[in-house]
Amino acid sequence: MKAIQIFKYNKHSLRTETVELVKPSIQSNEVLVCVKAAGVNPLDNLITRGEVKMVTPYHFPLTMGNELAGVVEAVGEKVEGFTVGDNVYARMPIKHIGAFAQWVAVPADALARMPQGLTFTEAAAVPLTALTAYQALELMHVEAGKEIFISGGSGGLGAMAIPLAKAMGLIVYTSGNAASRERVLALGADKYFDYRKENYAVDLKGVDYVLDSVGGRELDKQIGLLRTGGHIVSLRGLPNGSFARAFGLPKWKQWLFALVGAGLDRKAKRRGSTYSFLFVQSNGAQLQRITALIETTGLRPTIDKVFTLEQANDALQHIATSSSSGKTVLTME
């Protein structure tokens, strides 16, 4: 079978290779999935550059890819709830990625049935961003009627986070490019800020929750939005001690990340608020609840561009250099 692998970290260029591998066998708790499409994400580029190796070190050669959609081809003897022929999708377990391949063995507890009405290409664009949004909202213990600001709402994350937040009864503010305003408002956002012309930090005061997908200088501005008792979850900020403990990292990494993230913890604490870092994990049960939400609302992810498996480098380059209005996907067809 064909797969996309890297053989070392490279900070300066994208150098994945198309290789031939033996079709994987499965363990008793796994499902063999014939992959039809795989989502491509900024996380994939972070992995190729070695920027997440302190959180999750990988061994080489490494088959790339964090999310997929496909068809069940075989089921392990201890697996319940899935049968051959089921259309499924998943965020691969952090320590066992590998979605950029024609077949992959997936732990059953990472899988969910695909939403009816979605194509494989659309379904492959859902798991990582939808689970990120779901787990962030869960981490913040959101309450209906309160306000949330979601940065970068015109991208793939916003397409999932905004309707999820609205389904949980939140008032949603977001930011993005001018061209995406109407599309994002149609997802349910209550107010949209054009990041080139409008300053959300001036117009918004005292929101309850922030979901940060931008990091950098914007992170300080977003902490400044919080009211007393508020909570910010960042996907691009620095890991902190609470993240390291919850993630089960070794004691020395817990100490290190507590030191690294102390500044952000202090900034949030000065506002009487909480800072958290999130690295999304696989969770089939949560993904099945997302399936139900998609089927109920008719939500469809926005696809920016589709590449073939052999064009993985082009796809990774695209998300590294382009201002995307949706998800990039590899197709195996």
Secondary structure, 3 states (H helix, E strand, C coil): CEEEEECCCCCCCCCCEEEECCCCCCCCCEEEEEEEEEEECHHHHHHHCCCCCCCCCCCCCEECCCEEEEEEEEECCCCCCCCCCCEEEEECCHHHCCCCECEEEEEHHHEEECCCCCCHHHHHCCHHHHHHHHHHHHHCCCCCCCEEEECCCCCHHHHHHHHHHHHCCCEEEEEECHHHHHHHHHCCCCEEEECCCCCHHHHCCCEEEEEECCCCHHHHHHHCCEEEEEEEEECCCCCCHHHHHHCCCCHHHHHHHHHHCHHHHHHHHHCCCEEEECCCCCCHHHHHHHHHHHHHHCCCCCEEEEEEHHHHHHHHHHHHHCCCCCEEEEECC
